[in-house]
Amino acid sequence: MTAGTELIDPARLAKLDWDNLALLQDQLTGLLDELATSEWLSAAFAHVLATPDLLVQSERLQELDRVVLVNDAASGVRVRLHVFRQRDFDRPHNHRWTFGNRVLAGSYRHYLYGDYADLSTDTKIGEPCLVRDETPGTGYVIRHTLVHSVAAEPDTTSVIVRGPAAKDRFVVMNSETGEAWWQYGHTVEDEAEIARRRLGAEKVSGIRDLLVRQGVIR
C-alpha cells in the first residue's frame, strides 16, 4: 500500500477529475470537508510520524513548512499541510499541478493575476485581476496555469490536495525587479539540497502542536 493512502480510499483519489475544474470543485469540497476535521488530521499526523517514507518528504521552503500527509503514487495525488511561518508576500508564481485548498487557521490575502497557459520567464503579468482574503473555512481550486501570490499572517495553516504533476517546472517572478526564473520538482534537484530542507520528526511534531494550540486538532 502506498504511504498514507489508508487514510483515504485510493479509489476516491483516482476518480478526481483534474481536467474538469467545475467537477473537481465539487469533488474536492467534500473531500476537504473531511480532511479539515480534528479526527482526520490527528490520525494523519500520527501516521506521518510513524511512516519514514512520508516524513522525509516534509520540508521547509522559503516562506512555508509543508508536511506530506498522503502520497498516492498510483493517482499522483498528495495531501499536504502548509504552515506560513512569518508575515510575508510571496512572489507571483504558477504551479506544476492543479490543487484545492482549505484554510484551517489564520488568514492570508490572495492575489490572482490570471491564467497563462504559455507562461515563461519572459511573460509580463501586470497587476492582480482579483484580490480576496482567505480565512478559516474558505478555500479554492486553481489550475496549474494560474498565476497567484499570497501575503499570509504568521502561523496560518491550510490543507491542500494537489493533483499529478502537469509539467516539470514552474515560473517564479519578482514584481519589484521584473526578474523571473524557473523552479523544478525534486526529480531534477540536488539530493543534498533536498535533505537540507527536510523538517524531521521534531519539527513535524511541533506543527501538530501548533494545530492543537489553534484548536484545529482537539
ABEGO torsion letter per residue (X at the ends): XBBGAAABBAAAAAABBAABAAAAAAAAAAAAAAAABAAAAAAAAAAAAABAAAAAABBBBAABBBBBABBBAAAGBBBBBBBBABBBBBBBBBBABBBBBBBABEBBBBBBAEBBAABBAABBAEBBABBBBBBBGBBBBBBAABBBBBBBBBGBBBBBBBBBBABABBBBBBAAAGBBBBBBBAAABBAAAAAAABAEAAAAAAAAAAAAAAGABX
